[in-house]
């Protein structure tokens, strides 16, 4: 599959922004229905993207070392497979700020997880660095907005597409997705679009190309935005939004229940997500959902009864808050905080040297063992 993935590289227009698009296939022209687009780090994979140490670790990890966020893999699979009333699989795309050098490892990880994606878009920080656009390396709004608009323009204009977007609060996914939704709803004039693109740091060429992408007339609309909370931001710090459009979810369980409410998931899908979480997490998730009035009590009761049928009794869980996915000891590094590259380099260098030393040590051990095997024993 890896070789096939490298054939995904599309020479299509990139709106001038340095990114790489590995799109395997597009929905047929007659397709109308859901399309799912997801972030990767802190949404699908358990990566401490707001930590410098976490970023370096993510770059060095092998596919088998990468961990999925509990419950998110069943969610992506359920969206991809679709509910029984859907005749076809739902197109699934990933848009990540990871560099293109990560493609092979990411695809290997998806193979291990038995997750099939129709396309992956990755950011190219090296080309940004060569162009002297340091701020765009750390900021992802312009990049992800460009990627979403490009994906949209490869669908048939007459198709009634409802897009579901999954992201997290460690970066600016909420702002990006809400801006994208407003563009699709044609709520922004050309003047407002130009001002927005200018504020995002787009070059004049990028602005002109983005205007062409944004002006496209079609039936695509954003149906639902899911923001997985890593607790890098408070809910009230997220941009203003309609609760009918965006759900800031405490965990995968809340996303699964919401998808069930909308008719995209079955109770079995919700159960599959719950089975990856401990009872403490499930109880905390339900408690917060009730406090925020995310779901009707009838829905919560239905989920309760379904889980009890397989031996999971949430009401018996102790009233203790579960530990966060991202350890608090991680050094804070959020996308809206200025990163001093000079001060960061020693930390990166130490991590790389440590990894190189470990690799050298393992190589010496392997050579020593091989020599022992090949040396004939003395009588």
C-alpha positions as a printed Julia matrix, in Angstrom:
379×3 Matrix{Float64}:
   0.0     0.0    0.0
   2.92    2.35   0.69
   4.02    2.33  -2.95
   0.46    3.02  -4.03
   0.23    5.96  -1.64
   3.18    7.69  -3.26
   1.22    7.64  -6.5
  -1.39    9.79  -4.77
   0.75   12.9   -5.23
  -1.44   15.24  -7.22
   0.04   17.97  -9.47
  -3.19   19.94  -9.1
  -3.27   23.63  -8.15
  -2.16   24.26  -4.56
  -3.27   27.89  -4.42
   0.41   28.84  -4.18
   0.74   27.53  -0.62
   3.45   24.88  -0.09
   1.58   21.71   0.73
   1.49   18.14  -0.55
  -1.74   16.38  -1.44
  -1.85   12.62  -1.63
  -5.4    12.0   -2.85
  -6.14    8.43  -3.83
  -9.68    8.9   -5.07
 -12.56   11.34  -5.18
 -16.31   10.75  -4.75
 -18.03    9.87  -8.04
 -19.76   12.83  -9.75
 -23.2    11.56  -8.76
 -22.26   11.18  -5.06
 -24.27   13.21  -2.57
 -24.03   12.8    1.18
 -21.45   12.93   3.92
 -17.74   13.62   3.51
 -15.5    13.39   6.6
 -12.29   15.38   7.02
 -10.12   14.92  10.09
  -6.96   16.29  11.65
  -4.36   13.74  12.78
  -2.29   14.91  15.77
  -4.3    15.22  19.02
  -7.42   14.19  17.06
  -6.63   10.71  15.78
  -3.14   10.15  17.21
  -2.15   10.82  20.8
   0.48   13.5   20.17
   1.46   16.29  22.56
   1.45   18.97  19.85
   1.53   21.77  22.46
   4.81   20.37  23.81
   8.2    20.74  22.14
   9.19   17.37  23.53
   6.0    15.86  22.15
   6.64   17.26  18.67
  10.15   15.83  18.55
   8.92   12.48  19.86
   6.18   12.36  17.2
   8.76   12.94  14.46
  10.96   10.06  15.67
   8.26    7.49  16.45
   7.74    4.44  14.27
   4.24    3.48  13.13
   3.88    0.75  15.76
   4.92    3.2   18.5
   2.24    5.76  17.7
  -0.81    5.61  19.95
  -4.36    6.37  18.91
  -6.57    8.48  21.14
  -8.92    6.09  22.97
 -12.21    5.82  21.1
 -11.2     7.84  18.05
 -10.33    4.9   15.81
 -13.84    3.35  16.16
 -15.26    6.8   15.39
 -13.26    7.17  12.18
 -14.1     3.6   11.14
 -17.81    4.13  11.83
 -17.88    7.33   9.78
 -15.98    5.62   6.98
 -18.23    2.55   6.89
 -21.49    4.54   7.15
 -24.76    3.44   8.69
 -26.69    0.54   7.07
 -28.93    2.93   5.12
 -25.87    4.22   3.21
 -25.16    2.26   0.04
 -21.54    3.43  -0.21
 -18.64    4.08   2.14
 -18.28    7.67   3.27
 -15.21    9.45   1.83
 -12.59   10.08   4.54
  -9.78   12.62   4.21
  -7.01   13.78   6.54
  -5.56   17.29   6.67
  -2.51   17.5    8.93
   0.24   20.04   9.65
   2.75   17.18   9.69
   5.49   17.41   7.02
   5.38   15.19   3.89
   8.34   13.2    5.27
   5.84   11.72   7.76
   3.62   10.22   5.04
   5.14    6.75   5.06
   4.86    6.37   8.85
   1.31    7.78   8.92
   0.14    5.39   6.2
   1.81    2.47   7.97
  -0.02    3.45  11.15
  -3.35    3.55   9.3
  -2.6     0.12   7.85
  -1.97   -1.22  11.36
  -5.28    0.32  12.46
  -7.07   -1.06   9.37
  -8.2     2.45   8.52
  -8.65    3.39   4.86
  -8.32    7.05   3.85
  -9.23    8.55   0.49
  -6.63   11.28   0.78
  -4.04   12.97   3.0
  -2.82   16.56   2.82
   0.43   17.51   4.58
   2.16   20.84   5.17
   5.62   21.59   3.73
   7.55   23.57   6.39
  10.87   23.32   4.52
   9.52   25.25   1.54
   8.07   27.83   3.91
  11.47   28.12   5.59
  13.21   28.63   2.26
  10.74   31.42   1.48
  11.44   33.07   4.83
   7.84   32.6    6.04
   8.69   31.56   9.59
   5.33   32.57  11.08
   3.48   30.28   8.66
   5.46   27.31   9.96
   3.85   27.74  13.38
   0.43   28.94  12.19
  -1.91   26.54  10.42
  -5.06   28.54   9.6
  -4.02   29.58   6.09
  -2.63   26.13   5.29
  -5.64   24.11   6.46
  -8.13   26.52   4.91
  -6.31   26.15   1.58
  -6.35   22.35   1.9
 -10.08   22.24   2.68
 -10.97   24.52  -0.25
  -8.83   22.46  -2.64
 -10.52   19.22  -1.55
 -13.92   20.82  -1.98
 -13.14   21.94  -5.53
 -12.4    18.37  -6.62
 -16.0    17.31  -5.94
 -18.78   17.67  -8.46
 -20.37   21.11  -8.12
 -23.86   19.65  -8.39
 -23.39   17.17  -5.54
 -25.13   17.92  -2.25
 -22.17   17.37   0.08
 -22.48   17.64   3.86
 -19.05   17.78   5.44
 -18.15   16.59   8.93
 -14.92   18.07  10.3
 -12.91   16.64  13.2
 -10.14   18.54  14.98
  -8.86   19.49  18.41
  -8.29   22.54  20.6
  -4.48   22.33  20.73
  -4.2    24.46  17.58
  -6.73   26.6   15.68
  -9.01   23.93  14.22
 -12.17   25.59  15.55
 -11.3    28.92  13.91
 -10.32   27.21  10.65
 -13.43   25.07  10.39
 -15.81   27.91  11.29
 -14.19   30.19   8.7
 -14.46   27.41   6.1
 -18.15   26.94   6.97
 -18.8    30.68   6.54
 -17.11   30.64   3.12
 -19.26   27.72   1.98
 -22.37   29.52   3.21
 -21.24   32.59   1.2
 -21.47   34.8    4.29
 -18.34   36.8    3.39
 -18.12   39.42   0.65
 -15.09   39.64  -1.63
 -13.78   42.57   0.41
 -14.15   40.6    3.65
 -12.45   37.59   2.08
  -9.5    39.7    0.94
  -9.17   41.26   4.38
  -9.34   37.81   6.01
  -6.72   36.31   3.72
  -4.49   39.34   4.28
  -4.79   38.96   8.07
  -3.82   35.3    7.72
  -0.59   36.3    5.99
  -1.44   35.14   2.47
   0.73   36.46  -0.35
  -0.92   38.38  -3.19
  -0.75   35.31  -5.43
  -2.26   33.11  -2.72
  -5.04   35.63  -2.13
  -6.04   35.65  -5.8
  -6.04   31.85  -5.99
  -7.96   31.53  -2.71
 -10.6    33.94  -4.0
 -11.14   31.68  -7.01
 -11.51   28.65  -4.74
 -13.81   30.49  -2.33
 -16.1    31.83  -5.08
 -16.92   28.36  -6.39
 -20.65   27.79  -6.63
 -21.72   24.39  -5.33
 -23.96   22.67  -2.79
 -21.23   21.78  -0.27
 -21.96   22.73   3.33
 -20.38   22.01   6.7
 -22.85   19.85   8.62
 -21.0    19.32  11.91
 -17.69   20.29  13.54
 -16.22   18.14  16.29
 -13.42   19.61  18.4
 -11.72   17.03  20.6
 -10.68   18.84  23.76
  -7.11   18.29  24.92
  -7.83   21.02  27.5
  -5.26   23.32  25.94
  -8.14   25.84  25.83
 -11.3    26.34  27.83
 -14.61   25.88  26.05
 -15.43   29.55  26.59
 -12.16   30.51  24.88
 -13.22   28.89  21.61
 -14.61   31.26  18.96
 -18.33   32.03  19.17
 -20.37   29.4   17.36
 -23.77   27.83  17.05
 -24.13   24.64  19.14
 -25.91   23.16  16.13
 -22.69   23.53  14.13
 -19.82   22.87  16.56
 -19.45   20.47  19.48
 -16.44   20.88  21.78
 -16.3    17.3   23.05
 -14.62   16.21  26.25
 -13.73   12.88  24.64
 -14.59   10.4   21.91
 -17.64    9.17  23.82
 -19.42   12.52  23.52
 -18.65   12.61  19.79
 -20.09    9.11  19.38
 -23.31    9.99  21.23
 -23.73   13.15  19.15
 -23.2    11.18  15.92
 -25.85    8.72  17.14
 -28.26   11.61  17.79
 -27.74   12.78  14.19
 -28.37    9.3   12.81
 -24.81    8.7   11.56
 -23.96    6.09  14.19
 -25.81    3.07  15.54
 -25.84    2.09  19.21
 -23.28   -0.56  18.29
 -20.94    2.2   17.08
 -21.36    4.05  20.39
 -20.69    0.79  22.22
 -17.49    0.19  20.23
 -16.21    3.6   21.32
 -17.2     3.0   24.97
 -15.32   -0.3   25.03
 -12.05    1.58  24.48
 -12.65    3.81  27.51
 -12.63    2.95  31.2
 -15.75    3.33  33.35
 -14.29    6.37  35.11
 -13.87    8.21  31.81
 -17.35    7.23  30.63
 -18.95    8.44  33.88
 -17.04   11.73  33.76
 -18.05   12.21  30.12
 -21.76   11.66  30.85
 -21.62   13.92  33.92
 -20.1    16.79  31.93
 -22.52   16.25  29.06
 -25.42   16.6   31.5
 -23.93   19.72  33.09
 -23.52   21.32  29.65
 -26.91   19.99  28.5
 -25.38   18.5   25.36
 -27.95   15.7   24.98
 -31.53   15.04  25.93
 -31.94   12.85  29.01
 -33.77   10.24  26.93
 -30.64    9.81  24.78
 -28.4     9.45  27.84
 -30.78    6.89  29.32
 -30.78    4.9   26.08
 -26.96    4.85  26.06
 -26.95    3.88  29.76
 -29.24    0.9   29.13
 -27.29   -0.25  26.09
 -24.0    -0.25  28.01
 -25.61   -2.03  30.97
 -26.65   -4.79  28.56
 -22.94   -5.59  28.06
 -22.03   -5.23  31.72
 -20.89   -1.58  31.83
 -22.64    0.3   34.66
 -21.59    3.94  34.53
 -23.62    4.91  37.59
 -21.44    2.7   39.81
 -18.21    4.46  38.83
 -16.48    6.43  41.63
 -16.73   10.21  41.46
 -13.07   10.8   40.51
 -11.86   12.84  37.57
  -9.81   10.71  35.14
  -6.24   11.69  34.28
  -5.79   13.87  31.15
  -4.5    12.24  27.97
  -1.63   14.72  27.76
   0.53   14.65  30.92
   0.62   17.96  32.78
   4.4    17.66  33.0
   4.71   18.34  29.29
   6.25   21.71  28.54
   3.49   24.08  27.33
   3.77   24.84  23.62
   0.61   26.16  22.04
   0.28   27.32  18.49
  -0.54   30.9   19.51
   2.56   31.21  21.7
   5.76   32.62  20.18
   8.43   29.94  19.75
  12.03   31.08  20.18
  13.77   28.82  17.69
  17.22   29.61  19.09
  16.25   28.43  22.57
  14.46   25.39  21.14
  17.41   24.09  19.12
  19.46   22.79  22.11
  16.47   20.74  23.29
  15.92   19.29  19.82
  19.64   18.55  19.47
  19.76   16.75  22.82
  16.78   14.6   21.88
  18.29   13.66  18.52
  21.69   12.9   20.08
  20.03   10.71  22.7
  18.17    8.77  19.99
  21.37    8.39  17.96
  23.27    7.17  21.04
  20.55    4.6   21.78
  20.6     3.4   18.18
  24.4     3.09  18.26
  24.22    1.12  21.52
  21.64   -1.28  20.07
  23.75   -1.74  16.94
  26.84   -2.63  19.01
  24.82   -5.16  21.0
  23.51   -6.74  17.8
  27.04   -6.99  16.34
  28.36   -8.49  19.57
  25.59  -11.13  19.61
  26.22  -11.95  15.96
  29.94  -12.43  16.65
  29.13  -14.76  19.54
  26.87  -16.86  17.3
  29.47  -17.09  14.53
  32.44  -17.88  16.82
  32.92  -21.64  17.2
  32.9   -22.92  20.76
  36.18  -24.19  22.24
  36.25  -27.75  23.49
